[in-house]
Amino acid sequence: MIYSGQAITVKATDDGIAELCFDLQGDSVNKFNALTVNELQEAAAAIAADTSLNGVIVTSGKPVFIVGADITEFAAQFGGSEAEIAEKILRINFDVFNVFEDLPVPTVAAINGIALGGGFEMGLVCDYRVMSETARIGLPETKLGIIPGYGGTTRLPRLIGADNAIEWIASGKEQKAEQALHFGAVDAVVSPELLRDAAVSLLQQCIDGKLDYQAKRREKQAPLKLNEIEATMVFETAKAFVASKAGPHYPAPVTAIKVMQKAAGMSRDDALHEEARGIAEMAGTLAAKNLVGLFLSDQVLSRSSKSLAKKAGKVERAAVIGAGIMGGGIAYQSALKGTPIVMKDIAQAGIDLGLAEASKLLSKRLEREQMSAAEMAGVLNKIQPSLSYDGFDNVDVVVEAVVENPKIKHDVLAETEAHIRDDAIITSNTSTISITHLAAPLKRPENFCGMHFFNPVHRMPLVEVIRGEKTGEEAVARTVAYALAMGKKPVVVNDCPGFLVNRILSPYIGAFMGLVRRGVDFTQIDRAMERFGWPMGPAYLCDVVGIDTGVHAGAVMAEGFPDRMKYDFRTCHEVMFENERFGQKNGRGYYAYEADKKGRPKKRVDEDVAALLAPVIDGNETLSDDAIVDSMMIPMCLEAVRCLEDGIAASATDIDLSLIYGLGFPPFRGGALHYIDDFGIDKFVARADELAAVVGPLKNMYLPTEKLREMAASGDAFFGHELQAGVQK
């Protein structure tokens, strides 16, 4: 044994080959935490001191190679000034990774499972890389608001070319083995069972002089082979394109390109200094703080969901009642992820529509080569269309997805209960109707809860699992298990009008209607909120959701929260509804819609709308974009605070993740409660009071709660402000 630690061991074989194996004790995966980095430094020194060795293979003792850096340690790694952060990064690169790369013997990495971030960068310091055909590699750091820091921006461009490295790093996408081999990121791809032998064989060729590993090494350490004109064309074009795609709120991809551009003519060591400065600059950004926080929050949610799901066991078979677009989307998602499902409707037309929706979604996957025709047929075979309750005695979970009408839902739910096992769980895909109310006609209300999908089902990650007054824990656990099986992110919430997401959304839409009433152009509001980071502005959002749907939801919210969600003025929404401008569904809403070349609805300004809205406008105010943002965001954030105080969600983390996954809340802002923290609670409360004085009938939406005022006075916060923010205190 050459070296033995808690994360790394190095053993020598009889033929002078050392095997450095990553196998972090007490963890299911390998990752670069402080322990692993320190042991890699010690292991590299031990290998360098052993003159009997002829070469090194790097392997993993786990099903994955190395998943990347330990993000929970980012606060320690990225604490301090930019200069201090850069110094920490440089120490790791020069004292650890460079030392390993400069070993006096050839090195080969055997990459299995996944090798991301620091894991892939470990592979890059080796002279050669052999990859399992089932493995994936990549540098996803820009998705966290930072850039690669263990030599990724230095070595990858020299290995696969600047243009390819820019695409890999700026996108942060994982790369399959075939792509990695094609671009030259790895030197061989083999089946998993041959991986170690292939790495040893490649290393032996280096030892025997058949491969010039020193030449490969020099190529990674030398400047890029680009003249000044070529470099300018590659990097300047890429910066413009990536900046247009990423937007101003996500600076990391462009920063990564700038770092590569500055380092293009430098040696490895000088280039690493540029990389360290780049990551230090990004580590202090709001985007990095919140994106890292989002990642960690997601890990917390995932662990809690899986823990809850274990109490229920696997859902073997499901059913959805009410086909059509929504039912077809639910059936598609269930079948795609492997859970067979019965899709029931009272009319063949509904069945046909549901099957057409599932077939359309599968056809798109086929066109993108994400599945074969045989796989598509297999998924469709998992969807059993039915006009009766045949087979319902064999399902574990039923999702009711009929029209949003309490009486009809009552009838359907009671009828369904009579055709299922006593231990089967019924859920409702209602978006607004009280789960406690819907449970009234059921004989076993403990086996009933809400399961609110967001449209379109196949794209939106969130599922709200709503607990009614009589809902049992088994119902919640099994519904969570089913949501996880469908590839969704379930958040358990308590019953109230609108539940969590739609309740928080309602004041946001109310604020929009208030601004329109005051004379602010709705297109300016949309532009301001899109610049803020929303995927679409409120008017466009309402058109996509459906004005009729919004009016219905607004009535439910007005009844539930009349003090702040019932308006004593005629709203722009009501005008749209009365004039049958329902949005995209009928081609007319706040905007007019026409199909583009791909058949997708494309919005355009409709000159008729201004005349329609004129009677409900009471003012002619001119507001800046910042004032519009404050007017829109403060009521939404205050409602998020109320939901936390009312116990609708279990934590601030659950609330923020729900808004990001269910509404598209700008991820780099972290969610509504993160946004309040970043605003400064004291400043937020003061600004809310200021706006409450000028919004007239919407005043109650803008008034902070007493608990929030107490937090402002005490200097408290919803989350910590370190880089690893996101896990509830």
C-alpha distance (Angstrom), angle and dihedral (degrees) to the residues before:
residue distance angle dihedral
M1 . . .
I2 3.79 . .
Y3 3.80 95.3 .
S4 3.80 135.2 -0.5
G5 3.79 125.2 -171.6
Q6 3.79 140.7 146.8
A7 3.80 93.5 -92.4
I8 3.81 105.4 19.8
T9 3.78 136.5 39.6
V10 3.81 128.2 -177.1
K11 3.79 119.6 -158.9
A12 3.79 129.0 178.5
T13 3.79 124.0 -137.5
D14 3.78 126.4 -148.1
D15 3.80 92.9 -99.2
G16 3.79 94.7 58.0
I17 3.77 97.1 -98.1
A18 3.79 118.4 134.3
E19 3.80 121.7 -150.6
L20 3.80 114.3 -150.7
C21 3.79 105.5 -163.4
F22 3.81 125.0 -167.3
D23 3.80 108.1 -148.0
L24 3.80 111.6 150.1
Q25 3.79 108.7 -155.3
G26 3.79 118.0 -127.9
D27 3.82 94.3 17.7
S28 3.79 133.5 91.5
V29 3.82 92.3 -138.2
N30 3.78 139.1 34.8
K31 3.78 117.3 -111.9
F32 3.77 138.4 165.1
N33 3.77 103.7 -104.4
A34 3.79 122.9 153.1
L35 3.80 90.6 -88.6
T36 3.80 93.8 53.9
V37 3.80 93.6 45.7
N38 3.82 91.7 50.8
E39 3.79 91.9 47.2
L40 3.80 91.8 48.7
Q41 3.80 88.4 55.7
E42 3.80 91.0 50.4
A43 3.80 92.7 44.0
A44 3.83 92.4 50.3
A45 3.80 90.1 51.0
A46 3.82 91.0 49.5
I47 3.82 91.1 50.5
A48 3.80 92.4 47.9
A49 3.80 90.4 51.6
D50 3.81 94.0 52.3
T51 3.79 105.5 85.7
S52 3.82 92.5 -176.7
L53 3.80 92.6 72.3
N54 3.79 122.7 100.4
G55 3.81 99.9 -176.0
V56 3.82 147.2 -18.0
I57 3.77 133.7 -124.5
V58 3.80 118.0 -162.4
T59 3.81 115.4 -145.8
S60 3.79 141.5 163.3
G61 3.77 128.2 -123.3
K62 3.79 90.5 -154.9
P63 3.82 134.8 67.8
V64 3.82 88.1 -98.2
F65 3.80 130.3 50.4
I66 3.83 102.2 -137.0
V67 3.81 122.1 -37.0
G68 3.81 93.2 -153.4
A69 3.76 137.2 -101.4
D70 3.79 121.5 -12.5
I71 3.79 98.9 -104.9
T72 3.80 92.5 -163.8
E73 3.82 86.8 69.5
F74 3.80 94.9 53.3
A75 3.79 91.8 101.1
A76 3.80 91.2 61.6
Q77 3.79 94.2 40.7
F78 3.79 95.2 45.9
G79 3.78 99.6 37.2
G80 3.78 120.7 118.3
S81 3.79 134.2 28.2
E82 3.79 124.1 -27.4
A83 3.80 89.5 -102.2
E84 3.81 91.4 51.9
I85 3.80 92.5 47.8
A86 3.81 91.6 49.0
E87 3.80 90.2 50.3
K88 3.82 91.8 53.3
I89 3.81 91.3 50.1
L90 3.81 92.1 47.3
R91 3.78 92.2 50.7
I92 3.79 91.2 55.3
N93 3.80 92.6 45.7
F94 3.81 96.9 46.7
D95 3.81 100.1 34.6
V96 3.81 97.5 39.6
F97 3.80 118.4 16.3
N98 3.80 97.6 32.2
V99 3.80 90.8 46.9
F100 3.79 90.0 53.7
E101 3.81 92.8 45.2
D102 3.82 90.4 50.6
L103 3.82 96.1 52.0
P104 3.82 111.5 138.4
V105 3.81 90.8 -120.1
P106 3.84 133.1 61.0
T107 3.81 119.6 -92.0
V108 3.81 131.8 -155.0
A109 3.81 127.1 -171.3
A110 3.82 119.8 -145.6
I111 3.80 102.8 -154.0
N112 3.79 116.8 -159.5
G113 3.80 131.1 169.0
I114 3.77 105.7 -6.9
A115 3.78 132.5 -18.2
L116 3.78 110.6 -171.8
G117 3.78 133.9 166.1
G118 3.79 108.3 -24.1
G119 3.79 88.7 8.7
F120 3.79 92.2 62.0
E121 3.81 90.1 40.2
M122 3.82 87.3 57.7
G123 3.77 87.0 56.0
L124 3.79 90.9 48.8
V125 3.81 93.4 58.0
C126 3.79 89.0 57.8
D127 3.79 117.8 87.8
Y128 3.81 93.9 -125.7
R129 3.78 135.8 16.4
V130 3.81 129.3 -150.8
M131 3.79 115.2 -168.3
S132 3.78 132.7 -161.4
E133 3.79 111.4 -120.7
T134 3.81 88.5 -123.4
A135 3.81 95.1 49.5
R136 3.80 129.1 101.2
I137 3.76 131.3 -152.5
G138 3.79 134.8 -170.9
L139 3.78 150.8 132.0
P140 3.83 105.7 -113.5
E141 3.81 97.5 167.9
T142 3.81 95.3 114.7
K143 3.81 87.9 63.9
L144 3.80 86.2 65.1
G145 3.78 93.5 48.6
I146 3.81 95.0 -104.0
I147 3.82 135.4 87.2
P148 3.82 132.3 -118.8
G149 3.79 109.3 -73.1
Y150 3.81 107.8 -177.9
G151 3.79 95.6 69.4
G152 3.80 99.8 -68.8
T153 3.80 96.3 129.7
T154 3.80 89.7 44.7
R155 3.80 104.3 46.2
L156 3.81 103.9 30.4
P157 3.85 96.6 60.9
R158 3.80 89.4 49.8
L159 3.78 90.1 50.2
I160 3.83 104.2 43.9
G161 3.81 103.0 13.5
A162 3.79 130.8 -92.4
D163 3.81 96.8 -90.0
N164 3.81 94.0 52.4
A165 3.81 92.9 42.9
I166 3.80 90.2 51.7
E167 3.79 90.7 54.3
W168 3.80 93.7 46.8
I169 3.80 95.8 46.1
A170 3.81 99.5 38.3
S171 3.81 93.0 48.8
G172 3.80 95.5 40.5
K173 3.81 88.9 -148.9
E174 3.77 124.2 157.0
Q175 3.80 114.5 -115.2
K176 3.79 125.7 -142.8
A177 3.79 122.7 -133.0
E178 3.81 95.1 -102.8
Q179 3.81 91.7 54.1
A180 3.79 92.6 44.4
L181 3.80 91.3 53.7
H182 3.81 92.7 45.3
F183 3.80 92.9 54.5
G184 3.79 94.5 41.9
A185 3.78 97.7 -112.7
V186 3.82 88.6 127.1
D187 3.79 130.6 27.6
A188 3.80 101.4 -143.0
V189 3.79 140.2 12.7
V190 3.80 121.0 -154.2
S191 3.80 139.0 163.9
P192 3.83 114.1 -80.9
E193 3.79 95.3 -106.7
L194 3.83 91.5 55.2
L195 3.80 96.4 46.7
R196 3.80 100.4 100.7
D197 3.80 94.5 41.7
A198 3.81 90.6 49.3
A199 3.81 90.9 51.3
V200 3.82 91.0 50.2
S201 3.82 91.0 47.5
L202 3.81 91.9 51.1
L203 3.79 90.9 47.4
Q204 3.79 91.1 50.2
Q205 3.79 89.9 54.6
C206 3.80 87.9 55.6
I207 3.80 91.1 48.8
D208 3.80 91.3 48.3
G209 3.80 91.1 51.0
K210 3.80 94.8 -114.5
L211 3.80 90.0 119.1
D212 3.80 123.5 43.0
Y213 3.79 101.4 -135.7
Q214 3.79 91.9 170.7
A215 3.81 90.3 61.5
K216 3.81 90.0 51.0
R217 3.78 89.2 49.8
R218 3.81 94.1 49.0
E219 3.80 90.4 51.7
K220 3.82 90.7 60.1
Q221 3.79 92.3 47.1
A222 3.80 98.6 47.4
P223 3.82 128.8 80.0
L224 3.79 118.6 -85.3
K225 3.78 115.2 -84.1
L226 3.80 94.9 -117.8
N227 3.77 128.0 116.6
E228 3.79 119.2 -136.5
I229 3.81 95.4 -95.0
E230 3.81 93.3 47.2
A231 3.80 91.9 48.0
T232 3.80 92.2 49.5
M233 3.80 92.3 50.5
V234 3.80 94.1 47.0
F235 3.78 98.8 44.9
E236 3.80 101.9 34.8
T237 3.80 92.8 48.4
A238 3.79 90.8 47.4
K239 3.81 93.7 48.7
A240 3.79 92.2 53.2
F241 3.80 93.6 47.0
V242 3.81 96.0 44.4
A243 3.81 92.6 45.1
S244 3.81 90.1 54.5
K245 3.80 91.0 50.7
A246 3.81 99.5 40.6
G247 3.80 97.1 40.9
P248 3.80 128.3 -148.5
H249 3.80 94.9 -67.6
Y250 3.82 94.6 63.0
P251 3.83 106.3 55.7
A252 3.82 98.4 160.9
P253 3.85 99.0 86.1
V254 3.81 92.5 52.3
T255 3.82 91.5 42.9
A256 3.81 89.3 54.1
I257 3.81 89.8 53.9
K258 3.81 91.5 47.9
V259 3.79 89.9 51.7
M260 3.80 91.7 50.8
Q261 3.80 90.1 47.2
K262 3.81 94.2 51.5
A263 3.81 91.2 45.6
A264 3.81 96.4 45.1
G265 3.78 94.3 98.3
M266 3.79 95.8 37.8
S267 3.77 135.5 94.2
R268 3.79 119.6 -108.2
D269 3.78 94.8 -94.8
D270 3.78 95.3 48.7
A271 3.80 90.6 45.0
L272 3.80 90.2 54.2
H273 3.80 89.0 57.6
E274 3.82 89.2 56.4
E275 3.80 90.4 48.3
A276 3.80 91.9 50.9
R277 3.80 91.3 51.2
G278 3.80 90.2 49.2
I279 3.78 96.0 51.5
A280 3.80 91.2 44.1
E281 3.80 89.3 54.3
M282 3.81 92.6 49.6
A283 3.81 95.2 44.8
G284 3.80 91.1 69.4
T285 3.78 96.7 52.0
L286 3.78 125.1 110.0
A287 3.80 89.3 -126.1
A288 3.81 92.4 57.5
K289 3.79 93.3 47.0
N290 3.77 93.6 50.8
L291 3.80 98.1 38.0
V292 3.79 91.3 51.1
G293 3.79 88.2 45.7
L294 3.79 89.5 51.1
F295 3.80 90.9 52.1
L296 3.79 92.6 51.1
S297 3.79 92.6 43.8
D298 3.78 88.9 53.1
Q299 3.81 89.3 53.0
V300 3.80 90.0 53.0
L301 3.81 91.3 49.3
S302 3.79 91.7 46.9
R303 3.80 93.2 51.8
S304 3.79 94.0 47.2
S305 3.82 92.3 46.5
K306 3.80 93.3 49.3
S307 3.78 91.0 47.0
L308 3.80 90.8 52.6
A309 3.81 93.0 44.4
K310 3.81 91.7 54.8
K311 3.79 88.5 67.0
A312 3.80 90.6 63.2
G313 3.78 105.7 39.5
K314 3.79 127.7 -142.4
V315 3.80 122.7 -30.2
E316 3.80 103.3 -130.0
R317 3.80 99.7 -177.9
A318 3.81 135.3 9.7
A319 3.79 140.3 -174.3
V320 3.79 135.7 -151.4
I321 3.80 122.4 -156.5
G322 3.77 114.5 -152.6
A323 3.78 114.9 38.4
G324 3.80 120.9 -160.4
I325 3.80 122.0 100.7
M326 3.81 97.1 -37.0
G327 3.80 95.9 40.9
G328 3.79 90.7 45.3
G329 3.80 90.1 50.7
I330 3.81 91.8 51.2
A331 3.81 91.4 46.6
Y332 3.81 91.1 48.7
Q333 3.81 93.5 50.3
S334 3.80 92.9 46.7
A335 3.81 94.3 48.0
L336 3.81 93.8 42.1
K337 3.80 90.5 56.8
G338 3.80 92.9 46.4
T339 3.82 107.1 -96.8
P340 3.84 111.9 122.2
I341 3.79 112.7 -132.9
V342 3.81 139.0 -166.7
M343 3.80 111.8 -138.2
K344 3.81 110.4 -156.8
D345 3.77 130.8 -173.2
I346 3.80 135.3 160.4
A347 3.80 93.0 -125.7
Q348 3.78 134.0 47.4
A349 3.79 89.4 -133.1
G350 3.80 89.8 63.3
I351 3.80 91.4 48.8
D352 3.78 90.8 49.6
L353 3.79 91.5 50.3
G354 3.80 92.2 48.9
L355 3.80 93.0 48.9
A356 3.79 90.3 46.1
E357 3.81 90.1 53.7
A358 3.81 92.1 50.1
S359 3.81 91.7 45.8
K360 3.80 91.8 48.9
L361 3.80 92.3 52.9
L362 3.80 92.3 46.5
S363 3.80 91.8 47.5
K364 3.79 89.6 56.2
R365 3.80 89.5 54.0
L366 3.80 88.8 49.4
E367 3.81 91.8 50.8
R368 3.80 90.7 50.7
E369 3.81 89.8 49.7
Q370 3.79 90.5 -117.9
M371 3.80 90.3 130.7
S372 3.79 140.4 10.5
A373 3.80 126.6 -112.7
A374 3.81 88.8 -106.7
E375 3.80 91.3 52.8
M376 3.80 90.3 48.7
A377 3.80 90.2 52.8
G378 3.80 89.7 48.6
V379 3.80 91.9 55.1
L380 3.81 92.7 47.7
N381 3.80 89.5 50.5
K382 3.81 88.5 59.5
I383 3.83 89.3 62.6
Q384 3.80 111.8 80.6
P385 3.82 111.6 -166.3
S386 3.80 115.0 -151.0
L387 3.79 141.3 173.7
S388 3.81 90.9 -164.0
Y389 3.79 139.9 44.2
D390 3.81 93.1 -97.5
G391 3.78 108.9 143.9
F392 3.81 95.2 16.2
D393 3.81 90.2 113.1
N394 3.79 86.9 69.5
V395 3.82 102.2 50.2
D396 3.80 127.6 103.5
V397 3.81 98.6 -160.5
V398 3.81 132.4 24.6
V399 3.80 122.1 -162.8
E400 3.82 113.8 -157.2
A401 3.81 109.2 -152.4
V402 3.81 104.8 164.6
V403 3.80 125.7 132.5
E404 3.80 118.6 -49.8
N405 3.81 94.8 -102.2
P406 3.83 119.8 121.5
K407 3.81 95.5 -147.3
I408 3.79 94.3 49.3
K409 3.79 91.1 45.5
H410 3.82 90.7 50.1
D411 3.79 90.8 54.0
V412 3.79 94.2 45.9
L413 3.81 94.5 45.7
A414 3.81 93.7 49.6
E415 3.80 91.3 46.8
T416 3.80 91.7 48.1
E417 3.80 93.0 50.8
A418 3.81 89.6 59.5
H419 3.82 91.8 58.4
I420 3.81 102.1 47.7
R421 3.79 136.9 71.9
D422 3.79 117.4 -84.8
D423 3.80 90.1 -114.0
A424 3.81 96.3 47.7
I425 3.79 117.9 112.1
I426 3.80 123.6 -128.3
T427 3.78 119.8 -157.4
S428 3.79 132.5 -176.6
N429 3.78 124.3 -139.5
T430 3.79 90.7 -152.1
S431 3.79 115.5 145.9
T432 3.81 98.3 -159.2
I433 3.82 114.9 3.2
S434 3.79 116.6 106.0
I435 3.81 113.2 -101.0
T436 3.79 89.8 -148.5
H437 3.80 89.5 55.4
L438 3.81 93.2 46.4
A439 3.80 90.5 52.0
A440 3.83 92.2 60.1
P441 3.84 98.3 98.1
L442 3.80 95.3 42.6
K443 3.80 123.2 106.5
R444 3.79 91.1 -153.5
P445 3.83 105.4 37.8
E446 3.80 89.7 161.4
N447 3.82 86.7 71.3
F448 3.79 94.0 55.3
C449 3.80 132.8 84.7
G450 3.78 141.0 144.5
M451 3.80 123.0 -86.4
H452 3.79 105.5 -174.3
F453 3.80 114.6 -170.8
F454 3.78 121.2 -168.3
N455 3.78 121.8 -130.7
P456 2.97 126.5 -78.1
V457 3.79 89.4 36.0
H458 3.80 96.1 -159.9
R459 3.81 93.1 54.8
M460 3.80 107.1 35.3
P461 3.83 111.7 80.9
L462 3.81 99.6 -159.7
V463 3.78 128.3 92.8
E464 3.80 117.7 179.1
V465 3.80 111.0 -145.9
I466 3.79 103.8 -158.7
R467 3.77 122.0 -155.8
G468 3.83 115.2 -150.4
E469 3.80 124.4 -158.7
K470 3.82 92.3 -90.7
T471 3.80 99.5 32.3
G472 3.81 112.5 129.3
E473 3.79 126.1 -138.4
E474 3.81 92.1 -114.1
A475 3.81 90.1 59.2
V476 3.80 91.3 51.4
A477 3.81 93.9 44.8
R478 3.81 94.9 49.2
T479 3.80 92.7 45.8
V480 3.78 89.9 51.0
A481 3.81 89.0 48.9
Y482 3.79 90.8 52.0
A483 3.80 92.5 47.8
L484 3.80 89.9 51.9
A485 3.79 90.7 48.1
M486 3.81 87.8 54.5
G487 3.80 90.2 54.7
K488 3.81 93.5 -108.2
K489 3.80 133.3 133.7
P490 3.81 107.9 -120.2
V491 3.79 120.9 -157.1
V492 3.80 117.0 -171.3
V493 3.81 113.2 -138.0
N494 3.77 136.6 170.6
D495 3.79 124.6 -110.9
C496 3.80 121.1 -88.4
P497 3.81 135.4 128.3
G498 3.81 107.0 -60.8
F499 3.81 90.2 3.0
L500 3.81 109.6 -130.0
V501 3.81 112.1 -43.1
N502 3.80 100.3 35.6
R503 3.79 91.1 43.4
I504 3.82 90.3 55.5
L505 3.81 91.4 42.7
S506 3.80 93.7 53.1
P507 3.84 97.5 72.6
Y508 3.80 88.9 46.3
I509 3.80 89.5 58.2
G510 3.80 89.5 42.1
A511 3.80 89.6 54.7
F512 3.80 89.1 51.1
M513 3.80 91.5 52.8
G514 3.79 89.5 47.7
L515 3.80 92.0 53.6
V516 3.81 92.0 48.9
R517 3.81 88.9 50.1
R518 3.82 88.8 54.1
G519 3.79 90.1 55.0
V520 3.79 101.9 -99.0
D521 3.81 111.6 146.8
F522 3.81 109.3 -112.1
T523 3.82 91.2 -140.6
Q524 3.81 89.3 58.4
I525 3.80 89.2 50.2
D526 3.80 90.2 52.1
R527 3.78 92.5 49.1
A528 3.80 92.6 47.6
M529 3.80 93.4 51.1
E530 3.80 92.8 45.5
R531 3.80 89.7 52.2
F532 3.79 86.9 50.0
G533 3.80 87.5 59.6
W534 3.81 108.1 -93.4
P535 3.83 114.4 136.2
M536 3.81 88.3 -128.5
G537 3.79 136.7 5.3
P538 3.83 122.5 -106.2
A539 3.83 97.2 -99.3
Y540 3.78 91.7 49.8
L541 3.81 90.3 44.6
C542 3.80 91.1 53.5
D543 3.80 90.0 50.8
V544 3.80 91.4 51.2
V545 3.81 93.9 47.3
G546 3.82 92.2 42.6
I547 3.79 126.9 -102.3
D548 3.82 90.6 -124.8
T549 3.80 90.0 53.8
G550 3.80 89.9 48.4
V551 3.80 93.2 50.3
H552 3.80 90.8 50.2
A553 3.81 92.1 48.4
G554 3.81 90.3 46.0
A555 3.80 90.7 56.3
V556 3.80 91.0 52.9
M557 3.79 91.7 48.9
A558 3.82 92.6 46.0
E559 3.79 89.7 55.1
G560 3.80 92.3 46.6
F561 3.81 98.1 44.3
P562 3.81 107.3 20.0
D563 3.81 93.8 160.8
R564 3.81 92.9 68.7
M565 3.82 109.0 6.7
K566 3.80 102.5 47.5
Y567 3.80 111.7 83.4
D568 3.79 126.4 -151.9
F569 3.79 92.1 -153.9
R570 3.78 133.8 70.3
T571 3.78 107.3 -98.5
C572 3.79 133.0 -142.3
H573 3.80 87.3 -119.6
E574 3.78 90.9 60.2
V575 3.80 90.1 50.6
M576 3.81 91.3 52.9
F577 3.80 91.3 47.6
E578 3.80 94.9 47.1
N579 3.80 89.9 51.6
E580 3.83 91.0 49.3
R581 3.77 92.1 -115.4
F582 3.79 96.6 146.4
G583 3.80 97.6 163.8
Q584 3.78 128.9 -118.1
K585 3.80 93.3 -8.4
N586 3.81 91.8 71.5
G587 3.79 99.3 19.0
R588 3.82 96.8 -108.5
G589 3.77 130.8 85.1
Y590 3.77 131.4 109.9
Y591 3.78 82.3 -30.5
A592 3.80 132.6 29.9
Y593 3.80 118.1 -117.5
E594 3.76 134.5 -148.4
A595 3.79 130.8 170.3
D596 3.80 118.9 -96.0
K597 3.81 124.1 -145.5
K598 3.80 91.0 -76.5
G599 3.77 93.2 48.2
R600 3.79 94.9 -106.3
P601 3.81 119.8 136.3
K602 3.81 112.2 -99.7
K603 3.79 119.3 -164.1
R604 3.78 127.0 -134.8
V605 3.78 133.3 174.6
D606 3.81 111.8 -90.7
E607 3.79 112.7 -148.7
D608 3.83 91.4 -154.2
V609 3.81 92.8 67.5
A610 3.80 96.0 72.1
A611 3.81 91.3 58.8
L612 3.80 91.8 46.9
L613 3.80 92.5 52.1
A614 3.81 96.4 43.9
P615 3.86 95.3 90.3
V616 3.83 92.8 56.1
I617 3.81 96.8 46.6
D618 3.79 113.4 102.4
G619 3.78 104.9 179.7
N620 3.75 144.4 15.5
E621 3.79 103.6 -125.3
T622 3.77 125.2 167.4
L623 3.78 113.5 -151.0
S624 3.77 132.6 180.0
D625 3.79 119.4 -121.6
D626 3.81 89.5 -107.7
A627 3.81 90.7 54.4
I628 3.81 90.1 49.2
V629 3.80 91.1 50.8
D630 3.81 91.9 50.8
S631 3.81 91.2 47.1
M632 3.81 91.2 51.5
M633 3.80 101.8 38.4
I634 3.80 102.3 42.6
P635 3.84 96.6 64.6
M636 3.81 90.7 46.2
C637 3.78 93.2 49.2
L638 3.80 92.4 46.2
E639 3.79 90.5 53.7
A640 3.81 88.8 51.4
V641 3.80 87.6 54.6
R642 3.80 90.6 50.5
C643 3.82 90.9 50.1
L644 3.79 89.7 54.2
E645 3.80 92.3 46.6
D646 3.82 91.4 46.6
G647 3.80 92.0 51.9
I648 3.82 94.1 -119.5
A649 3.81 88.3 136.9
A650 3.78 127.3 29.0
S651 3.78 97.3 -127.9
A652 3.77 147.3 4.8
T653 3.81 86.6 -108.5
D654 3.82 91.8 58.7
I655 3.79 91.2 50.4
D656 3.78 96.1 50.2
L657 3.80 94.0 44.6
S658 3.80 90.8 48.8
L659 3.79 91.4 54.7
I660 3.79 92.3 48.2
Y661 3.81 95.8 45.6
G662 3.79 97.2 35.8
L663 3.81 103.8 36.5
G664 3.78 105.7 19.4
F665 3.81 92.6 -112.6
P666 3.82 103.9 -175.5
P667 3.84 103.4 -84.2
F668 3.79 94.1 -150.4
R669 3.82 88.0 61.7
G670 3.80 90.9 55.8
G671 3.82 98.8 -135.1
A672 3.80 135.7 -62.5
L673 3.80 97.0 -61.9
H674 3.79 93.0 44.8
Y675 3.79 86.7 50.5
I676 3.82 91.1 55.9
D677 3.81 90.1 49.7
D678 3.80 91.9 49.7
F679 3.81 91.0 46.2
G680 3.79 89.2 51.2
I681 3.80 115.1 -108.8
D682 3.78 93.4 -122.5
K683 3.81 91.7 50.5
F684 3.80 90.8 43.4
V685 3.81 92.6 54.1
A686 3.79 91.5 47.1
R687 3.81 91.9 49.9
A688 3.81 91.7 47.0
D689 3.81 90.9 53.0
E690 3.78 89.8 48.0
L691 3.82 92.3 53.7
A692 3.80 93.4 42.8
A693 3.79 87.7 63.8
V694 3.82 93.5 59.6
V695 3.83 107.0 35.3
G696 3.79 97.2 76.9
P697 3.82 112.0 -162.2
L698 3.81 92.4 19.0
K699 3.81 93.4 59.6
N700 3.81 95.6 115.4
M701 3.80 91.6 57.7
Y702 3.80 89.8 60.9
L703 3.80 100.4 45.6
P704 3.84 113.6 106.1
T705 3.79 119.0 -130.0
E706 3.79 118.9 -107.9
K707 3.80 91.4 -112.8
L708 3.80 90.3 55.0
R709 3.79 89.8 50.4
E710 3.80 88.3 52.2
M711 3.80 90.3 51.1
A712 3.80 89.7 50.4
A713 3.78 91.1 51.7
S714 3.81 94.1 47.1
G715 3.81 96.1 44.4
D716 3.80 92.1 -121.5
A717 3.82 124.6 150.2
F718 3.79 138.7 -157.4
F719 3.80 92.3 -124.5
G720 3.78 139.4 15.5
H721 3.78 115.2 -97.1
E722 3.80 97.8 -135.1
L723 3.79 119.6 115.3
Q724 3.78 89.9 -97.6
A725 3.83 91.9 58.0
G726 3.76 114.4 144.9
V727 3.78 105.2 77.4
Q728 3.77 110.1 99.8
K729 3.79 115.4 -112.3
